[in-house]
Amino acid sequence: MENGSSGSRHALPENLKLTKTLTRYDTIQPLAGLRVSMRDAYRLTGGDLTTMDPSIPFNKFITVYDSYGNKYSIVVSNFPVDANIRNFRLLGLGWSRLVVDHNLSGGDKVLFYKIDELDEEGKFCYLVKFEVNSE
């Protein structure tokens, strides 16, 4: 397993961890944020669903690479949308930059693959692929 290497990154079908079709709200700048389920949030961050309490604030970083080797640090958070609603989202400058860099919009699909590479904290990294809506 490589640590912080920029070697060859492959999207293996068995390592697909998240597929989401974007809505226009997921891509609105400057506050873009992709909603994900609690299960997907914990799957991406390596959390354990049996020990995590979704009512407790949750903010973890994941390292994501695109097919060009660009690195994005994306926050996985359940920061409340308002006083009563806690949704898990991928957000922060990393998500916003990814959206802008790849000109993503509603109807496009993002696919996150776990790769055999660790970030500086020893957590798995991800490769993101896109299926762009041609409409």
Sequence and secondary structure as in RCSB ss.txt:
>XXXX:A:sequence
MENGSSGSRHALPENLKLTKTLTRYDTIQPLAGLRVSMRDAYRLTGGDLTTMDPSIPFNKFITVYDSYGNKYSIV
VSNFPVDANIRNFRLLGLGWSRLVVDHNLSGGDKVLFYKIDELDEEGKFCYLVKFEVNSE
>XXXX:A:secstr
 EES  S     GGGEEEEEE  GGGT SSS  EEE HHHHHHHHT  TTT  TTS  EEEEEEE TT  EEEEE
EE  EEETTEE EEEESHHHHHHHHHTT  TT EEEEEEEEEE TTS EEEEEEEE    
